[in-house]
């Protein structure tokens, strides 16, 4: 049996929807963080904690102290300029920084 809703009840239901959505997003974030912590514990057991899971470089201790469950370095996490530069160095085997900077400027201008 479905009972008709009163006007006050409908307003309450509309008010609860954003709160439920915030709770759902918060739980998803908590679950994601717990998975990252579990992954970090596993990496600690196998001796790979503190190494970037993407490039294999060392993650700075200050980053690990700020976010202990992190498993990528700053460059790999943000796809930053240094990561782009490192990839170009490997791909193009550039010997001088000036050559590499010219290539990067050219790519940005496209």
Phi and psi in radians as a Rosetta constraint file:
Dihedral C 1 N 2 CA 2 C 2 CIRCULARHARMONIC -1.850 0.35
Dihedral N 2 CA 2 C 2 N 3 CIRCULARHARMONIC 2.151 0.35
Dihedral C 2 N 3 CA 3 C 3 CIRCULARHARMONIC -1.632 0.35
Dihedral N 3 CA 3 C 3 N 4 CIRCULARHARMONIC 2.434 0.35
Dihedral C 3 N 4 CA 4 C 4 CIRCULARHARMONIC -1.148 0.35
Dihedral N 4 CA 4 C 4 N 5 CIRCULARHARMONIC 2.524 0.35
Dihedral C 4 N 5 CA 5 C 5 CIRCULARHARMONIC -1.594 0.35
Dihedral N 5 CA 5 C 5 N 6 CIRCULARHARMONIC 2.581 0.35
Dihedral C 5 N 6 CA 6 C 6 CIRCULARHARMONIC -1.535 0.35
Dihedral N 6 CA 6 C 6 N 7 CIRCULARHARMONIC 2.849 0.35
Dihedral C 6 N 7 CA 7 C 7 CIRCULARHARMONIC -1.027 0.35
Dihedral N 7 CA 7 C 7 N 8 CIRCULARHARMONIC -0.716 0.35
Dihedral C 7 N 8 CA 8 C 8 CIRCULARHARMONIC -1.127 0.35
Dihedral N 8 CA 8 C 8 N 9 CIRCULARHARMONIC -0.664 0.35
Dihedral C 8 N 9 CA 9 C 9 CIRCULARHARMONIC -1.141 0.35
Dihedral N 9 CA 9 C 9 N 10 CIRCULARHARMONIC -0.725 0.35
Dihedral C 9 N 10 CA 10 C 10 CIRCULARHARMONIC -1.114 0.35
Dihedral N 10 CA 10 C 10 N 11 CIRCULARHARMONIC -0.690 0.35
Dihedral C 10 N 11 CA 11 C 11 CIRCULARHARMONIC -1.131 0.35
Dihedral N 11 CA 11 C 11 N 12 CIRCULARHARMONIC -0.659 0.35
Dihedral C 11 N 12 CA 12 C 12 CIRCULARHARMONIC -1.135 0.35
Dihedral N 12 CA 12 C 12 N 13 CIRCULARHARMONIC -0.712 0.35
Dihedral C 12 N 13 CA 13 C 13 CIRCULARHARMONIC -1.135 0.35
Dihedral N 13 CA 13 C 13 N 14 CIRCULARHARMONIC -0.744 0.35
Dihedral C 13 N 14 CA 14 C 14 CIRCULARHARMONIC -1.118 0.35
Dihedral N 14 CA 14 C 14 N 15 CIRCULARHARMONIC -0.589 0.35
Dihedral C 14 N 15 CA 15 C 15 CIRCULARHARMONIC -1.262 0.35
Dihedral N 15 CA 15 C 15 N 16 CIRCULARHARMONIC -0.536 0.35
Dihedral C 15 N 16 CA 16 C 16 CIRCULARHARMONIC -1.322 0.35
Dihedral N 16 CA 16 C 16 N 17 CIRCULARHARMONIC -0.470 0.35
Dihedral C 16 N 17 CA 17 C 17 CIRCULARHARMONIC -1.013 0.35
Dihedral N 17 CA 17 C 17 N 18 CIRCULARHARMONIC -0.869 0.35
Dihedral C 17 N 18 CA 18 C 18 CIRCULARHARMONIC -1.132 0.35
Dihedral N 18 CA 18 C 18 N 19 CIRCULARHARMONIC -0.594 0.35
Dihedral C 18 N 19 CA 19 C 19 CIRCULARHARMONIC -1.145 0.35
Dihedral N 19 CA 19 C 19 N 20 CIRCULARHARMONIC -0.748 0.35
Dihedral C 19 N 20 CA 20 C 20 CIRCULARHARMONIC -1.093 0.35
Dihedral N 20 CA 20 C 20 N 21 CIRCULARHARMONIC -0.695 0.35
Dihedral C 20 N 21 CA 21 C 21 CIRCULARHARMONIC -1.125 0.35
Dihedral N 21 CA 21 C 21 N 22 CIRCULARHARMONIC -0.755 0.35
Dihedral C 21 N 22 CA 22 C 22 CIRCULARHARMONIC -1.081 0.35
Dihedral N 22 CA 22 C 22 N 23 CIRCULARHARMONIC -0.728 0.35
Dihedral C 22 N 23 CA 23 C 23 CIRCULARHARMONIC -1.108 0.35
Dihedral N 23 CA 23 C 23 N 24 CIRCULARHARMONIC -0.717 0.35
Dihedral C 23 N 24 CA 24 C 24 CIRCULARHARMONIC -1.105 0.35
Dihedral N 24 CA 24 C 24 N 25 CIRCULARHARMONIC -0.804 0.35
Dihedral C 24 N 25 CA 25 C 25 CIRCULARHARMONIC -1.106 0.35
Dihedral N 25 CA 25 C 25 N 26 CIRCULARHARMONIC -0.709 0.35
Dihedral C 25 N 26 CA 26 C 26 CIRCULARHARMONIC -1.110 0.35
Dihedral N 26 CA 26 C 26 N 27 CIRCULARHARMONIC -0.737 0.35
Dihedral C 26 N 27 CA 27 C 27 CIRCULARHARMONIC -1.145 0.35
Dihedral N 27 CA 27 C 27 N 28 CIRCULARHARMONIC -0.691 0.35
Dihedral C 27 N 28 CA 28 C 28 CIRCULARHARMONIC -1.086 0.35
Dihedral N 28 CA 28 C 28 N 29 CIRCULARHARMONIC -0.724 0.35
Dihedral C 28 N 29 CA 29 C 29 CIRCULARHARMONIC -1.111 0.35
Dihedral N 29 CA 29 C 29 N 30 CIRCULARHARMONIC -0.723 0.35
Dihedral C 29 N 30 CA 30 C 30 CIRCULARHARMONIC -1.111 0.35
Dihedral N 30 CA 30 C 30 N 31 CIRCULARHARMONIC -0.734 0.35
Dihedral C 30 N 31 CA 31 C 31 CIRCULARHARMONIC -1.117 0.35
Dihedral N 31 CA 31 C 31 N 32 CIRCULARHARMONIC -0.747 0.35
Dihedral C 31 N 32 CA 32 C 32 CIRCULARHARMONIC -1.077 0.35
Dihedral N 32 CA 32 C 32 N 33 CIRCULARHARMONIC -0.753 0.35
Dihedral C 32 N 33 CA 33 C 33 CIRCULARHARMONIC -1.127 0.35
Dihedral N 33 CA 33 C 33 N 34 CIRCULARHARMONIC -0.736 0.35
Dihedral C 33 N 34 CA 34 C 34 CIRCULARHARMONIC -1.078 0.35
Dihedral N 34 CA 34 C 34 N 35 CIRCULARHARMONIC -0.687 0.35
Dihedral C 34 N 35 CA 35 C 35 CIRCULARHARMONIC -1.113 0.35
Dihedral N 35 CA 35 C 35 N 36 CIRCULARHARMONIC -0.697 0.35
Dihedral C 35 N 36 CA 36 C 36 CIRCULARHARMONIC -1.134 0.35
Dihedral N 36 CA 36 C 36 N 37 CIRCULARHARMONIC -0.688 0.35
Dihedral C 36 N 37 CA 37 C 37 CIRCULARHARMONIC -1.126 0.35
Dihedral N 37 CA 37 C 37 N 38 CIRCULARHARMONIC -0.771 0.35
Dihedral C 37 N 38 CA 38 C 38 CIRCULARHARMONIC -1.064 0.35
Dihedral N 38 CA 38 C 38 N 39 CIRCULARHARMONIC -0.718 0.35
Dihedral C 38 N 39 CA 39 C 39 CIRCULARHARMONIC -1.102 0.35
Dihedral N 39 CA 39 C 39 N 40 CIRCULARHARMONIC -0.730 0.35
Dihedral C 39 N 40 CA 40 C 40 CIRCULARHARMONIC -1.125 0.35
Dihedral N 40 CA 40 C 40 N 41 CIRCULARHARMONIC -0.692 0.35
Dihedral C 40 N 41 CA 41 C 41 CIRCULARHARMONIC -1.098 0.35
Dihedral N 41 CA 41 C 41 N 42 CIRCULARHARMONIC -0.700 0.35
Dihedral C 41 N 42 CA 42 C 42 CIRCULARHARMONIC -1.119 0.35
Dihedral N 42 CA 42 C 42 N 43 CIRCULARHARMONIC -0.777 0.35
Dihedral C 42 N 43 CA 43 C 43 CIRCULARHARMONIC -1.097 0.35
Dihedral N 43 CA 43 C 43 N 44 CIRCULARHARMONIC -0.596 0.35
Dihedral C 43 N 44 CA 44 C 44 CIRCULARHARMONIC -1.130 0.35
Dihedral N 44 CA 44 C 44 N 45 CIRCULARHARMONIC -0.745 0.35
Dihedral C 44 N 45 CA 45 C 45 CIRCULARHARMONIC -1.106 0.35
Dihedral N 45 CA 45 C 45 N 46 CIRCULARHARMONIC -0.658 0.35
Dihedral C 45 N 46 CA 46 C 46 CIRCULARHARMONIC -1.620 0.35
Dihedral N 46 CA 46 C 46 N 47 CIRCULARHARMONIC 0.060 0.35
Dihedral C 46 N 47 CA 47 C 47 CIRCULARHARMONIC 1.452 0.35
Dihedral N 47 CA 47 C 47 N 48 CIRCULARHARMONIC 0.333 0.35
Dihedral C 47 N 48 CA 48 C 48 CIRCULARHARMONIC -1.936 0.35
Dihedral N 48 CA 48 C 48 N 49 CIRCULARHARMONIC 0.113 0.35
Dihedral C 48 N 49 CA 49 C 49 CIRCULARHARMONIC -1.165 0.35
Dihedral N 49 CA 49 C 49 N 50 CIRCULARHARMONIC 2.376 0.35
Dihedral C 49 N 50 CA 50 C 50 CIRCULARHARMONIC 1.603 0.35
Dihedral N 50 CA 50 C 50 N 51 CIRCULARHARMONIC -0.024 0.35
Dihedral C 50 N 51 CA 51 C 51 CIRCULARHARMONIC -1.918 0.35
Dihedral N 51 CA 51 C 51 N 52 CIRCULARHARMONIC 2.464 0.35
Dihedral C 51 N 52 CA 52 C 52 CIRCULARHARMONIC -1.175 0.35
Dihedral N 52 CA 52 C 52 N 53 CIRCULARHARMONIC 2.263 0.35
Dihedral C 52 N 53 CA 53 C 53 CIRCULARHARMONIC -1.266 0.35
Dihedral N 53 CA 53 C 53 N 54 CIRCULARHARMONIC -0.217 0.35
Dihedral C 53 N 54 CA 54 C 54 CIRCULARHARMONIC -1.699 0.35
Dihedral N 54 CA 54 C 54 N 55 CIRCULARHARMONIC -0.991 0.35
Dihedral C 54 N 55 CA 55 C 55 CIRCULARHARMONIC -1.794 0.35
Dihedral N 55 CA 55 C 55 N 56 CIRCULARHARMONIC -0.212 0.35
Dihedral C 55 N 56 CA 56 C 56 CIRCULARHARMONIC 1.462 0.35
Dihedral N 56 CA 56 C 56 N 57 CIRCULARHARMONIC -0.016 0.35
Dihedral C 56 N 57 CA 57 C 57 CIRCULARHARMONIC -1.262 0.35
Dihedral N 57 CA 57 C 57 N 58 CIRCULARHARMONIC 2.931 0.35
Dihedral C 57 N 58 CA 58 C 58 CIRCULARHARMONIC -1.412 0.35
Dihedral N 58 CA 58 C 58 N 59 CIRCULARHARMONIC 2.323 0.35
Dihedral C 58 N 59 CA 59 C 59 CIRCULARHARMONIC -1.494 0.35
Dihedral N 59 CA 59 C 59 N 60 CIRCULARHARMONIC 2.235 0.35
Dihedral C 59 N 60 CA 60 C 60 CIRCULARHARMONIC -1.030 0.35
Dihedral N 60 CA 60 C 60 N 61 CIRCULARHARMONIC 2.475 0.35
Dihedral C 60 N 61 CA 61 C 61 CIRCULARHARMONIC -0.983 0.35
Dihedral N 61 CA 61 C 61 N 62 CIRCULARHARMONIC -0.606 0.35
Dihedral C 61 N 62 CA 62 C 62 CIRCULARHARMONIC -1.111 0.35
Dihedral N 62 CA 62 C 62 N 63 CIRCULARHARMONIC -0.645 0.35
Dihedral C 62 N 63 CA 63 C 63 CIRCULARHARMONIC -1.177 0.35
Dihedral N 63 CA 63 C 63 N 64 CIRCULARHARMONIC -0.715 0.35
Dihedral C 63 N 64 CA 64 C 64 CIRCULARHARMONIC -1.173 0.35
Dihedral N 64 CA 64 C 64 N 65 CIRCULARHARMONIC -0.598 0.35
Dihedral C 64 N 65 CA 65 C 65 CIRCULARHARMONIC -1.228 0.35
Dihedral N 65 CA 65 C 65 N 66 CIRCULARHARMONIC -0.610 0.35
Dihedral C 65 N 66 CA 66 C 66 CIRCULARHARMONIC -1.264 0.35
Dihedral N 66 CA 66 C 66 N 67 CIRCULARHARMONIC -0.736 0.35
Dihedral C 66 N 67 CA 67 C 67 CIRCULARHARMONIC -2.367 0.35
Dihedral N 67 CA 67 C 67 N 68 CIRCULARHARMONIC 1.481 0.35
Dihedral C 67 N 68 CA 68 C 68 CIRCULARHARMONIC -1.041 0.35
Dihedral N 68 CA 68 C 68 N 69 CIRCULARHARMONIC -0.427 0.35
Dihedral C 68 N 69 CA 69 C 69 CIRCULARHARMONIC -1.610 0.35
Dihedral N 69 CA 69 C 69 N 70 CIRCULARHARMONIC 0.120 0.35
Dihedral C 69 N 70 CA 70 C 70 CIRCULARHARMONIC -1.198 0.35
Dihedral N 70 CA 70 C 70 N 71 CIRCULARHARMONIC 2.520 0.35
Dihedral C 70 N 71 CA 71 C 71 CIRCULARHARMONIC -2.294 0.35
Dihedral N 71 CA 71 C 71 N 72 CIRCULARHARMONIC 0.241 0.35
Dihedral C 71 N 72 CA 72 C 72 CIRCULARHARMONIC -2.357 0.35
Dihedral N 72 CA 72 C 72 N 73 CIRCULARHARMONIC 2.590 0.35
Dihedral C 72 N 73 CA 73 C 73 CIRCULARHARMONIC -1.293 0.35
Dihedral N 73 CA 73 C 73 N 74 CIRCULARHARMONIC 2.977 0.35
Dihedral C 73 N 74 CA 74 C 74 CIRCULARHARMONIC -1.049 0.35
Dihedral N 74 CA 74 C 74 N 75 CIRCULARHARMONIC -0.759 0.35
Dihedral C 74 N 75 CA 75 C 75 CIRCULARHARMONIC -1.065 0.35
Dihedral N 75 CA 75 C 75 N 76 CIRCULARHARMONIC -0.810 0.35
Dihedral C 75 N 76 CA 76 C 76 CIRCULARHARMONIC -1.264 0.35
Dihedral N 76 CA 76 C 76 N 77 CIRCULARHARMONIC -0.547 0.35
Dihedral C 76 N 77 CA 77 C 77 CIRCULARHARMONIC -1.194 0.35
Dihedral N 77 CA 77 C 77 N 78 CIRCULARHARMONIC -0.650 0.35
Dihedral C 77 N 78 CA 78 C 78 CIRCULARHARMONIC -1.851 0.35
Dihedral N 78 CA 78 C 78 N 79 CIRCULARHARMONIC -0.046 0.35
Dihedral C 78 N 79 CA 79 C 79 CIRCULARHARMONIC 1.038 0.35
Dihedral N 79 CA 79 C 79 N 80 CIRCULARHARMONIC 0.694 0.35
Dihedral C 79 N 80 CA 80 C 80 CIRCULARHARMONIC -1.255 0.35
Dihedral N 80 CA 80 C 80 N 81 CIRCULARHARMONIC -3.141 0.35
Dihedral C 80 N 81 CA 81 C 81 CIRCULARHARMONIC -1.034 0.35
Dihedral N 81 CA 81 C 81 N 82 CIRCULARHARMONIC -0.742 0.35
Dihedral C 81 N 82 CA 82 C 82 CIRCULARHARMONIC -1.133 0.35
Dihedral N 82 CA 82 C 82 N 83 CIRCULARHARMONIC -0.630 0.35
Dihedral C 82 N 83 CA 83 C 83 CIRCULARHARMONIC -1.152 0.35
Dihedral N 83 CA 83 C 83 N 84 CIRCULARHARMONIC -0.738 0.35
Dihedral C 83 N 84 CA 84 C 84 CIRCULARHARMONIC -1.089 0.35
Dihedral N 84 CA 84 C 84 N 85 CIRCULARHARMONIC -0.728 0.35
Dihedral C 84 N 85 CA 85 C 85 CIRCULARHARMONIC -1.131 0.35
Dihedral N 85 CA 85 C 85 N 86 CIRCULARHARMONIC -0.751 0.35
Dihedral C 85 N 86 CA 86 C 86 CIRCULARHARMONIC -1.096 0.35
Dihedral N 86 CA 86 C 86 N 87 CIRCULARHARMONIC -0.738 0.35
Dihedral C 86 N 87 CA 87 C 87 CIRCULARHARMONIC -1.127 0.35
Dihedral N 87 CA 87 C 87 N 88 CIRCULARHARMONIC -0.718 0.35
Dihedral C 87 N 88 CA 88 C 88 CIRCULARHARMONIC -1.149 0.35
Dihedral N 88 CA 88 C 88 N 89 CIRCULARHARMONIC -0.673 0.35
Dihedral C 88 N 89 CA 89 C 89 CIRCULARHARMONIC -1.031 0.35
Dihedral N 89 CA 89 C 89 N 90 CIRCULARHARMONIC -0.746 0.35
Dihedral C 89 N 90 CA 90 C 90 CIRCULARHARMONIC -1.225 0.35
Dihedral N 90 CA 90 C 90 N 91 CIRCULARHARMONIC -0.771 0.35
Dihedral C 90 N 91 CA 91 C 91 CIRCULARHARMONIC -1.199 0.35
Dihedral N 91 CA 91 C 91 N 92 CIRCULARHARMONIC -0.760 0.35
Dihedral C 91 N 92 CA 92 C 92 CIRCULARHARMONIC -1.722 0.35
Dihedral N 92 CA 92 C 92 N 93 CIRCULARHARMONIC -0.165 0.35
Dihedral C 92 N 93 CA 93 C 93 CIRCULARHARMONIC 0.884 0.35
Dihedral N 93 CA 93 C 93 N 94 CIRCULARHARMONIC 0.831 0.35
Dihedral C 93 N 94 CA 94 C 94 CIRCULARHARMONIC -1.217 0.35
Dihedral N 94 CA 94 C 94 N 95 CIRCULARHARMONIC 2.375 0.35
Dihedral C 94 N 95 CA 95 C 95 CIRCULARHARMONIC -1.614 0.35
Dihedral N 95 CA 95 C 95 N 96 CIRCULARHARMONIC -0.620 0.35
Dihedral C 95 N 96 CA 96 C 96 CIRCULARHARMONIC -1.966 0.35
Dihedral N 96 CA 96 C 96 N 97 CIRCULARHARMONIC 2.633 0.35
Dihedral C 96 N 97 CA 97 C 97 CIRCULARHARMONIC -1.142 0.35
Dihedral N 97 CA 97 C 97 N 98 CIRCULARHARMONIC -0.588 0.35
Dihedral C 97 N 98 CA 98 C 98 CIRCULARHARMONIC -1.108 0.35
Dihedral N 98 CA 98 C 98 N 99 CIRCULARHARMONIC -0.744 0.35
Dihedral C 98 N 99 CA 99 C 99 CIRCULARHARMONIC -1.071 0.35
Dihedral N 99 CA 99 C 99 N 100 CIRCULARHARMONIC -0.763 0.35
Dihedral C 99 N 100 CA 100 C 100 CIRCULARHARMONIC -1.126 0.35
Dihedral N 100 CA 100 C 100 N 101 CIRCULARHARMONIC -0.738 0.35
Dihedral C 100 N 101 CA 101 C 101 CIRCULARHARMONIC -1.105 0.35
Dihedral N 101 CA 101 C 101 N 102 CIRCULARHARMONIC -0.664 0.35
Dihedral C 101 N 102 CA 102 C 102 CIRCULARHARMONIC -1.113 0.35
Dihedral N 102 CA 102 C 102 N 103 CIRCULARHARMONIC -0.709 0.35
Dihedral C 102 N 103 CA 103 C 103 CIRCULARHARMONIC -1.135 0.35
Dihedral N 103 CA 103 C 103 N 104 CIRCULARHARMONIC -0.756 0.35
Dihedral C 103 N 104 CA 104 C 104 CIRCULARHARMONIC -1.106 0.35
Dihedral N 104 CA 104 C 104 N 105 CIRCULARHARMONIC -0.774 0.35
Dihedral C 104 N 105 CA 105 C 105 CIRCULARHARMONIC -1.066 0.35
Dihedral N 105 CA 105 C 105 N 106 CIRCULARHARMONIC -0.705 0.35
Dihedral C 105 N 106 CA 106 C 106 CIRCULARHARMONIC -1.075 0.35
Dihedral N 106 CA 106 C 106 N 107 CIRCULARHARMONIC -0.793 0.35
Dihedral C 106 N 107 CA 107 C 107 CIRCULARHARMONIC -1.129 0.35
Dihedral N 107 CA 107 C 107 N 108 CIRCULARHARMONIC -0.655 0.35
Dihedral C 107 N 108 CA 108 C 108 CIRCULARHARMONIC -1.175 0.35
Dihedral N 108 CA 108 C 108 N 109 CIRCULARHARMONIC -0.560 0.35
Dihedral C 108 N 109 CA 109 C 109 CIRCULARHARMONIC -1.315 0.35
Dihedral N 109 CA 109 C 109 N 110 CIRCULARHARMONIC -0.262 0.35
